[in-house]
């Protein structure tokens, strides 16, 4: 390969890693304390999950329209708009707490958060894939996704640890820090992210409806009607149903099981361990891809998703059997969360590479956004349903239900594998 092309590929990869890492750092500062912040603001666990579900619902509403921005104006513009929206919405969270705007204020801020994240969803990944393809890159992209996952995992680890420590001083401080980091992310994106392998098109608001229908139609054609991709869409649905509740409920659930609800920094440490386990999972992807399992990614996805389901159900059973204020049970809880994170760290990049291999370049950002819609639908249903179960019964019951339901992902990955083999044979 030409030395200039090799240098450009290295630059693209480094830019991709840097953008994802900084974005994750800015986002993750609040992740370890978000549920505790909302509870401290006067919401109960059901309202907390309702606020989070509103975020997911906002993503559903905006996912396809923001795909118009990414596939017309460009991935860079989409990412910049997303960062700015997230900064405004984060300040809205602080305002809702300080000025006692209550549930309506948090819901409004969550809608803006949903818009911001949809502008980011798939845009940076599609930018990287298009840029590498335009430069003649012939390597395995799951290596790039896995390495990015490692960097973002480290960023998340740093963010949640810092957020937990800052939250011990005041639960509002991590939100202010996040806003500052987003400003820095905006500046770096503006300066260094350039479109390669993609030609932006002019976008007029008068054509917004037409473009949205076109994008949605593309998602149907290359997603829903694709025999390999369609089962993957339903795995996104199942993933969203479980993971959002599992992650955000883990903060108060762990502190309740420990019997020390005032130790905010512990929630940060637990979230950091979750991130670290994800990094460990990412680091195993390279070995898996070079083994015999590397030729059967759908089988890897099936087994890892089944393991994740077992861990989630185990969290629920643990709470039902032991109850609160049990340090030994708390230790088991940490092991289960770490195991879930490890398996999730394997599943993420393998799934990213697998679905990208079955999507044409011109439709890549759109179909990835369409895939995210299914995850968001699952997130809405899961957070409202499991949040209600947690409020009406217990968090342990909700964990058990979520884990059992997530077992459906394994046969869906096997179905995708069979469809892929059929395509190859034809």
C-alpha positions in Angstrom: 0.0 0.0 0.0 1.2 3.6 -0.8 2.9 5.1 2.2 0.7 8.2 2.0 -2.4 6.0 2.1 -1.0 4.2 5.1 -0.3 7.4 6.9 -3.9 8.7 6.1 -5.4 5.4 7.4 -3.4 5.8 10.6 -4.6 9.4 10.9 -8.3 8.4 10.4 -8.0 5.6 13.0 -6.4 8.0 15.5 -9.0 10.6 14.9 -11.8 8.0 15.3 -10.3 6.8 18.6 -9.9 10.3 19.9 -13.4 11.5 19.0 -15.0 8.4 20.5 -12.9 8.6 23.6 -13.5 12.3 24.3 -17.2 12.0 23.6 -17.4 9.0 26.0 -15.4 10.8 28.7 -17.8 13.8 28.6 -20.9 11.6 28.6 -19.7 9.1 31.2 -19.0 11.6 34.0 -22.7 11.5 35.0 -23.3 7.8 34.3 -22.3 6.5 37.7 -24.4 9.0 39.6 -27.3 9.8 37.2 -29.9 7.6 39.0 -28.8 8.9 42.4 -29.0 12.5 41.1 -32.6 12.0 40.0 -33.6 10.2 43.2 -32.0 13.1 45.2 -34.1 15.5 43.1 -37.2 13.9 44.5 -38.1 11.3 41.8 -39.0 7.7 42.8 -37.5 4.8 40.9 -40.4 4.6 38.5 -40.2 8.3 37.6 -36.4 7.9 37.2 -37.0 5.1 34.6 -39.8 7.2 33.0 -37.3 10.1 32.5 -34.8 7.7 31.0 -37.5 6.2 28.9 -38.4 9.6 27.6 -34.8 9.9 26.5 -35.1 6.6 24.6 -38.5 7.8 23.1 -36.8 11.0 21.9 -34.2 8.9 20.2 -36.9 6.9 18.4 -38.6 10.1 17.2 -35.3 11.7 16.1 -33.3 8.7 14.9 -34.5 8.7 11.3 -34.7 12.5 10.8 -31.2 13.0 12.1 -30.1 10.3 9.7 -31.1 12.8 7.1 -28.5 15.2 8.4 -25.8 12.5 8.5 -26.5 11.2 5.0 -27.0 14.7 3.4 -25.1 17.5 5.1 -22.6 15.0 6.5 -21.4 13.0 9.5 -19.3 15.9 10.8 -22.3 18.3 10.9 -24.5 15.7 12.6 -21.9 15.1 15.3 -21.4 18.8 16.0 -25.1 19.4 16.3 -25.3 16.4 18.7 -22.6 17.7 21.0 -24.1 21.2 21.2 -27.5 19.7 22.1 -26.1 17.5 24.8 -24.4 20.4 26.4 -27.7 22.4 26.6 -29.7 19.4 27.8 -27.1 18.6 30.6 -27.5 22.2 31.9 -31.2 21.5 31.8 -30.8 18.6 34.2 -29.0 20.9 36.7 -31.7 23.6 36.2 -34.5 21.1 36.9 -32.9 20.1 40.2 -31.9 23.6 41.4 -35.1 25.4 40.4 -37.4 22.4 41.3 -38.9 22.0 37.8 -39.6 18.4 38.8 -40.6 15.6 36.4 -41.6 17.9 33.5 -38.3 19.7 33.5 -36.3 16.4 33.5 -38.5 15.0 30.8 -37.9 18.0 28.5 -34.2 17.9 29.1 -34.3 14.1 28.3 -36.0 14.8 25.0 -33.2 17.1 24.0 -30.6 14.6 25.2 -32.3 12.0 22.9 -32.0 14.4 20.0 -28.3 15.0 20.7 -27.4 11.3 21.0 -29.3 10.4 17.7 -27.2 13.0 15.9 -24.1 11.0 17.1 -25.5 7.5 16.6 -23.8 5.8 13.7 -22.4 9.1 12.3 -18.8 8.7 13.6 -18.8 4.9 12.8 -20.0 5.6 9.3 -17.5 8.4 8.9 -14.6 6.0 9.9 -15.8 3.1 7.7 -16.3 5.4 4.6 -12.9 7.1 5.1 -11.1 3.8 5.4 -12.8 2.3 2.4 -12.0 5.4 0.3 -8.3 4.9 1.2 -8.3 1.2 0.1 -8.2 -0.2 3.7 -8.4 -4.0 3.5 -7.9 -5.0 7.1 -10.4 -6.2 9.6 -12.7 -3.4 10.8 -13.6 -5.4 13.9 -10.0 -4.7 15.0 -10.7 -1.0 14.7 -14.0 -1.2 16.5 -12.5 -3.4 19.2 -9.6 -1.0 19.8 -12.0 1.9 19.9 -14.0 0.0 22.4 -10.9 -0.3 24.6 -10.2 3.4 24.4 -13.8 4.4 25.1 -13.9 1.9 27.9 -10.9 3.5 29.5 -12.5 6.9 29.0 -15.7 5.6 30.6 -13.6 4.2 33.5 -12.0 7.6 34.0 -15.3 9.5 33.7 -17.4 7.4 36.1 -14.6 7.3 38.7 -14.3 11.1 38.5 -18.0 11.5 38.5 -18.4 9.3 41.6 -15.8 11.2 43.5 -17.2 14.6 42.4 -20.7 13.4 43.2 -19.7 12.7 46.8 -19.1 16.4 47.1 -22.3 17.4 45.2 -24.3 15.4 42.8 -24.6 18.4 40.5 -20.9 18.9 39.9 -20.5 16.0 37.4 -23.1 17.6 35.2 -21.2 20.9 35.1 -18.0 19.1 34.3 -19.7 17.2 31.5 -20.9 20.4 30.0 -17.3 21.7 30.0 -15.9 18.6 28.4 -18.6 18.7 25.7 -17.4 22.2 24.8 -13.9 20.8 24.3 -15.2 17.9 22.3 -17.1 20.4 20.0 -13.9 22.4 19.4 -11.8 19.3 18.6 -14.4 17.8 16.2 -14.7 21.2 14.4 -11.0 21.3 13.9 -10.0 17.7 13.0 -13.0 15.7 11.6 -13.0 15.9 7.8 -15.2 14.0 5.4 -13.5 11.3 3.2 -15.3 8.8 1.0 -18.5 10.7 1.3 -19.9 13.6 -0.7 -22.2 15.9 1.3 -25.4 16.9 -0.4 -27.4 20.1 0.0 -30.3 19.9 2.4 -33.4 22.0 2.3 -36.1 22.0 5.0 -38.7 21.9 2.2 -37.4 18.4 1.3 -37.2 17.2 4.9 -40.3 15.0 4.7 -39.2 13.5 1.4 -35.7 12.8 2.7 -37.1 11.3 5.9 -39.3 8.9 3.9 -36.4 8.1 1.7 -34.2 7.3 4.7 -36.9 5.3 6.3 -37.4 3.4 3.1 -33.7 2.7 3.0 -33.8 1.3 6.5 -36.7 -1.0 5.5 -34.9 -2.2 2.3 -31.5 -2.8 3.7 -32.5 -3.5 7.3 -35.9 -5.0 7.8 -36.0 -6.8 4.5 -32.5 -8.1 4.7 -32.6 -11.7 6.0 -29.3 -11.3 7.9 -29.9 -7.9 9.3 -33.6 -8.3 10.4 -32.8 -10.7 13.3 -30.1 -8.3 14.4 -32.7 -5.6 14.7 -34.7 -7.7 17.1 -31.5 -8.4 19.1 -31.2 -4.6 19.5 -34.8 -4.5 20.7 -34.0 -7.2 23.4 -30.7 -5.5 24.3 -32.4 -2.1 24.8 -35.1 -3.7 26.9 -32.6 -5.1 29.4 -29.4 -3.0 29.4 -30.8 0.4 30.1 -32.6 -0.8 33.2 -29.7 -3.0 34.3 -27.2 -0.2 34.2 -29.2 2.6 35.8 -30.8 0.5 38.5 -27.5 -1.0 39.5 -26.5 2.2 41.3 -29.2 2.3 44.0 -29.5 -1.6 43.8 -25.9 -2.0 44.8 -25.9 0.6 47.6 -29.1 -0.9 49.0 -27.6 -4.4 49.0 -24.5 -3.0 50.7 -26.6 -1.2 53.2 -24.8 2.1 52.7 -27.0 4.4 50.5 -24.9 7.5 51.2 -21.7 6.2 49.7 -22.0 7.9 46.2 -18.4 7.1 45.4 -19.1 3.3 45.6 -21.6 3.7 42.8 -18.9 5.4 40.8 -16.4 2.5 41.5 -19.0 -0.1 40.6 -19.7 1.7 37.3 -15.9 1.9 36.7 -15.5 -1.8 37.2 -18.3 -2.3 34.7 -16.4 -0.2 32.2 -13.1 -2.0 32.9 -14.7 -5.3 32.4 -16.0 -4.0 29.0 -12.4 -3.0 28.1 -11.3 -6.5 29.0 -14.0 -8.0 26.8 -12.9 -5.7 23.9 -9.3 -6.9 24.3 -10.4 -10.5 23.8 -12.1 -9.7 20.4 -8.8 -9.8 18.5 -8.0 -13.3 19.8 -11.5 -14.5 19.0 -11.4 -13.1 15.5 -8.1 -14.9 14.8 -9.4 -18.2 16.2 -11.9 -20.6 14.6 -14.7 -18.7 16.2 -13.6 -15.7 14.1 -15.3 -17.3 11.1 -18.6 -17.7 13.0 -19.3 -14.3 14.5 -23.0 -15.0 14.9 -22.3 -18.0 17.1 -20.0 -15.8 19.3 -22.9 -13.3 19.6 -25.4 -16.1 20.5 -23.2 -17.4 23.3 -22.2 -14.1 24.8 -25.9 -12.8 24.7 -27.0 -16.0 26.6 -24.3 -15.4 29.2 -25.4 -11.8 29.6 -29.0 -12.9 30.1 -27.9 -15.4 32.8 -26.0 -12.7 34.6 -29.0 -10.3 34.6 -31.3 -13.0 35.9 -28.7 -13.9 38.5 -28.8 -10.3 39.8 -32.5 -10.6 40.3 -32.4 -14.0 42.0 -29.6 -12.7 44.3 -31.7 -9.9 45.5 -34.8 -12.1 46.0 -32.8 -14.6 48.1 -30.6 -12.3 50.2 -32.3 -8.9 50.5 -30.7 -5.6 51.5 -27.8 -4.9 53.8 -25.8 -8.0 52.9 -22.1 -7.4 52.2 -21.5 -11.0 50.9 -24.4 -10.6 48.5 -22.9 -7.3 47.4 -19.7 -9.0 46.5 -21.6 -11.5 44.3 -23.5 -8.6 42.7 -20.2 -7.0 41.7 -19.0 -10.3 40.2 -22.2 -10.6 38.2 -22.0 -7.0 36.9 -18.4 -7.5 35.9 -19.2 -10.7 34.1 -22.0 -9.0 32.3 -19.7 -6.1 31.3 -17.0 -8.6 30.0 -19.5 -10.4 27.8 -20.9 -7.1 26.6 -17.4 -5.9 25.7 -17.0 -9.0 23.5 -20.5 -8.7 21.9 -20.3 -5.0 21.0 -17.5 -4.8 18.5 -18.2 -8.3 17.1 -21.8 -7.2 16.4 -20.7 -3.8 15.0 -18.4 -5.5 12.5 -20.9 -8.2 11.6 -23.8 -5.8 10.8 -21.5 -3.4 8.9 -20.4 -6.3 6.7 -24.0 -6.7 5.5 -24.8 -3.0 4.8 -23.8 -1.1 1.6 -21.7 2.0 2.2 -24.2 4.6 0.9 -26.8 3.4 3.3 -24.5 2.6 6.3 -25.4 5.5 8.5 -29.1 5.1 7.9 -29.3 1.4 8.6 -27.2 1.8 11.8 -29.6 4.5 12.9 -32.5 2.3 12.0 -30.9 -0.4 14.1 -30.6 2.1 17.0 -34.4 2.7 16.7 -35.1 -0.9 17.7 -32.7 -0.5 20.7 -34.5 2.7 21.7 -37.9 1.0 21.4 -36.7 -1.7 23.7 -35.3 0.9 26.0 -38.7 2.6 26.3 -40.5 -0.6 27.0 -37.9 -2.0 29.3 -37.4 1.1 31.4 -41.1 1.8 31.8 -42.1 -1.8 32.3 -39.1 -2.9 34.5 -39.2 0.5 36.3 -42.9 -0.1 37.1 -42.1 -3.6 38.3 -39.3 -2.3 40.5 -41.6 0.3 42.1 -44.6 -2.1 42.5 -42.6 -5.2 43.5 -38.8 -4.8 43.8 -35.7 -4.0 41.7 -34.8 -7.7 42.0 -38.0 -8.8 40.4 -37.4 -6.4 37.5 -33.9 -7.8 37.0 -35.2 -11.3 36.9 -37.8 -10.5 34.3 -35.3 -8.6 32.2 -32.8 -11.4 32.2 -35.3 -14.1 31.3 -36.6 -12.0 28.4 -33.1 -11.3 27.1 -32.5 -15.0 26.5 -34.4 -14.5 23.2 -31.4 -12.8 21.7 -29.4 -16.1 21.3 -31.7 -17.8 18.9 -32.1 -14.6 16.9 -28.3 -14.5 16.3 -28.4 -18.1 15.2 -31.2 -17.2 12.8 -29.1 -14.4 11.3 -26.2 -16.9 11.0 -28.3 -19.4 9.0 -29.5 -16.6 6.7 -25.9 -15.5 6.2 -24.9 -19.0 5.2 -27.8 -19.2 2.8 -26.7 -16.0 1.1 -23.1 -17.3 0.7 -24.4 -20.6 -0.8 -26.5 -18.8 -3.3 
